Amino acid sequence: MRTASTWLKKAWHWLTSMRTALMLLFVLAVASIPGALLPQRTVSSSLVDDYLKANPTTGPIYDKLQLFDVFQSTWFLAIILLLTISLVGCIIPRSIDHWRAYKAKPTRAPKYLGRMPHHVEGEVAGTPEDVEKQLRKQLKRWHVASYEPDEDRAGAYSISAERGYTRELMNLIFHIGIVAMILTFVAGRMVFYEGQVIVVTNSEAESAVPVEQSRVFCNTSPANFDVFRAGPLFDGTGLTPFCFESQNFSAAYLNNGQANEFSSDITYTDDLTVPQDQWKPASLAVNHPLRVGGDRVYLQGHGFAPQITLTWPNGETRTQMMQFRPTDVFTFLSSGVMRFDPPAGMYPDLTERRQHQIAIEGNFAPTARWAGPNGDQLQSAFPSMDDPAVSVDVYVGDAGLDTGRPQNIFVLDQSLVADGRLEKVSRVQLTPGSVATVDTGDGEVKVRFDGAAEYANYQISRDPTQVWALVSTAIMLGALAGSLAIKRRRVWVRIRPGTSGHTRVEIAGLARTDRAGWGREFDDIAAAILGLEPDDEEGEQGEFNPYDL
C-alpha cells in the first residue's frame, strides 16, 4: 500500500511539474501536425473518402489511428486533459508560493556587498536619519525592510529592497491564460454549430438557364443545410433566425487560371416578418463574412451546376440541375451524378419503374478542351464558364431512388453497377443545346444539355465562446510579454556614521534573473543617494521602463 501511495505521489509530482507541462505543450504541437497535413472529416468528408480510395493500404491504418479526426480523437483529447491537469497542478502551488514570497520580508544584505554585480559606496553629507529618509523616498515603490545592526550580517544598519514580483505574477497569469484558452475552446466545441449550404445563382453568362432554383436560405432549421454539424450540447433549436438571398457570384482569374478574387452580393434580414424587397444588401468576399446576431456567414467556395433534360418515348420530360463537385481546383473540371425516375404512366408498377430509372454520371468543364486519340476526353482549359460542355455516361436500371437510402450526390453507388442492377448503355458528349439519343432497351431517350449555372457555397458558423477565446489569448500573450520584460531585482544599502557630519553609504544591487539592461535603474538610485551624475548611456529618460511594474 505504501509503495502504491509513493508511486502515485511521484506520478502526481511529475505530472504537475513545469517541465512536464512544457513537454506536453510540445507533444500537443506535434500531435496537431497530422491535422494540418491530412484531410479531416470535420472539414470535408469527401476529401477523406478520396484519400482512402487513393491510398488503400495506408488509408485504413490512418483511419484506425484517428488521423482523419485528429482534433476530436481520443488521444488528442487525452493530451489536452493531461496538459490542463499539469498546468492547474503547477499554477496552484506556485500561486501560494508567490503570495508567501510577496508577503515575506526582503532578505538581509549579504556580508560582502562588494561582490555583487552592481556596487558603489561613498560618503554623503547629513545624518544617517537624513540619508535613510532620502533612500526611502527613492525606494517608495519597492518592497522595503530594515535591519538593525544586531540583525545585519556585517553589524551595520541596513535596508533591503526588492522589486519585480510582477514577473512571477505575469508568469502565473500566462499559464492561467493557457488553461482559460483550452477550456474556452473545449466549451466552444460543446455548444457551437456550423453548416454549409449550396445556393445556385445564375451568372450573367448563364442567365438564360430555364430552370429557376431558389436562391434564398433561412437559418431556421438544421434540415435547411446541405451539411450541418454541432456540439453535443446543441440540440438544434437555438439557431439564430435570419434569411439571405444570393444575388450573384463573381470570380476574377489571372491569365493562367489562378483565382484572384471571389465575391457574392446578397440581401439579408434578421427580422423574418420583413418583406423580401426590404432586405438589407451586403457583399461577401473571402475572409470578409457577414455577421448577423453572433452568426457569421462566409463565402467558402463555388462550383457549377449543369442542367440536363431527358425526353422519354412518350414525350414526357424530366429536367434536373445538380451541383457537380470540382475535381480540379485550378481548372474546375467537375464531376457529379443525376438520377431520374421514369414517367409513372410508362411504368405504373413501382418495382418495374425502379428497374427503368436512368442515372447520368460524368464530367463538366466550364471551358471545354477535348483531348485523347479520338478527341473524346473532356478536359477544362480555364475555370470560368466560357465554353461549357459535359461528357457523361448513361446508366439504366435501379439507380437507388425511392429506397429511402441516402446516397452520395456526386458518385454512383458502385455496388449497384457491380450487381448488374445498373448497366451502362452509352457515353455522350454535349455542348449547350445539343441533344443525344440513347437506346435504353425499351425505347429511345433524348438527352439534352441545357447549359449550366454557377453556385456559391456559404458557411454559417456560430461559436458563443469566440470573444472569450480572444480575451484569454490576449491575456496569455500580454502576460507572456510582461514576464519576459520585467526583471526581479534587489537593492541593499548599508548606512554607517561617517566623519565630520557625513554618513558612509554602501549600495549593492542584484537582478535575480538576467542582469542585462538593469544597470541604469541602479545607477539612478545610487546617483540620487550619493549625489553622483546619472549615467544615460543605456537610454533616454522618459522611455517605457518595464521595471516600473
Secondary structure, 3 states (H helix, E strand, C coil): CHHHHHHHHHHHHHHCCHHHHHHHHHHHHHHCHHHHHCCCCCCCHHHHHHHHHHCCCHHHHHHHCCCCCHHHCHHHHHHHHHHHHHHHHHHHHHHHHHHHHHHCCCCCCCCCHHHCCEEEEEEEECCHHHHHHHHHHHCCCCEEEEECCCCCCCCCEEEEEEECHHHHHHHHHHHHHHHHHHHHHHHHHHHCEEEEEEEEECCHHHCCCCCCCCCEEECCCHHHCCEEEECCCCCCCCCCCCEEEECCCEEEECCCCCEEEEEEEEEEECCCCCCHHHCEEEEEECCECEEECCEEEEEEEEEEEEEEEEECCCCCEEEEECCEEECCCCCCCEEEEEEECCCCCCCCCHHHHHCCEEEEEEEEECEEEEECCCCCEEEECCCCCCECEEEEEEEEECCCCCCCCCCCCCCCCHHHHHCCCEEEEEEEEECCCCEEEEECCCCEEEEEEEEEEEEEEEEEEECCCHHHHHHHHHHHHHHHHHHHHCCCEEEEEEEEECCCCEEEEEEEEEECCCCCCCHHHHHHHHHHHHCCCCCCCCCCCCCCCHHHC
